[in-house]
Amino acid sequence: MPTFKLIEIAETKLRLDNEEAVLVDTRDAQSYAADHAEGAFNLNNDTLKEFLDKVEFDTPVFVVCYHGNSSKGVAQYLAEQGYEDTYSVEGGMAMWRQLFPMT
């Protein structure tokens, strides 16, 4: 069974800056609208088909949520759909904001 890996925020940011990859934000639309990392895709039931159609299976996918817990389930789901390089970002957006304040 395919599975996801855990990744720290600093490494996630470095990889997003240096390679073609996708950051998936699984928080609710209101939280995403209030603040999100630049370029993040807000993945939810309404946008899942768009994501599956748009993102190739060999693209690294980094999943972030509020605190790094629910992103694990989403990362596992995406791995099971065929995404080969899938990660759950430890610490979530709460930690992301501390390391990389939103502007």
N, C-alpha and C positions, 0 to 999 in steps of 0.2 A: 504494500500500500504506500503510495507516495505521501510524503509528509513535508512540513515546513521546518524552518530553522529559526532560532532566536537571533536577534541582532541588536546591538546597542545603537543609540541615536547618533553618536558621533560618526560611527562607521556608516550608518545609513546615509547621513548627510554627505559624507565624502563620496560614497558610491553614486549618489544621485547627481552630484556635481561633476563626476568624471566618466559616467557611462550612461548609455540609454537604459533607463529604468523608470518604473512608475511607483509613485507613492500613493497608496490608497488610504483615504481617511474614512473610517466607518462610523464616525459620530453622526448624530442626528443633523438634519439640514440646518437647523437654527444655530447649533454650535459651530458647524462648519462655516456658515455665513459670517458668524461673529469673528472668527479667526481660523486660519489654516495655513499650513506651510505652502509656500509658493509652488504652484503646479500640481498640487494634490488633487486627486480624483475622488469626489465624494461618492463612495459606493454604498448603495442601499438596494432594497428590492426593486425600486423603480428604475435604477440606473444599471442593474446587473447585466441586462442584455446588451446595452451600449458598450459596457466594459468588455464583455466577452467578444463582441464584434470588433472592437477597436484594438485590443491589446493582444499581441502575438504570444503564443505559449512559451517561447524561448526568452521573453523579456523578463528580467528580474522584477519582482513585485514585492514591495515593502508595505506591510499593512500596519496602520497606526489607529489607535482608538483613544479613549480617555486616559487610561492608566496602564495599558499594556496587557489587559486580561482578555477582553472579548476579541481582540485582534487575533488571538491564537486560533479561535474557532473559524474565523473568516479565512485566515491564512491556510488552515487545513482544508477548508472547502475548496479554495482556489487550487491548491496542490492536487486535490482529487479530480478537479475539472481538467487537469493537464498542464497547469503552469509548473514549469520545471525548476524554477529558482525562486521560491516563495519564502518570505520572512515575516515574522511578527516582531514589531519594534518594541523593545523593552522600555517601560516607563511611560509610554504613550505621549499624548500631547501635553499633559501636565509637565512632564520632564523636558519635552522638546522646547516648551516656552522658556524654561529656566536656562537651557543651554543656548538656545537661539531665539531671543526675544522677537516677537512679531513687530513689524514696523507699521 
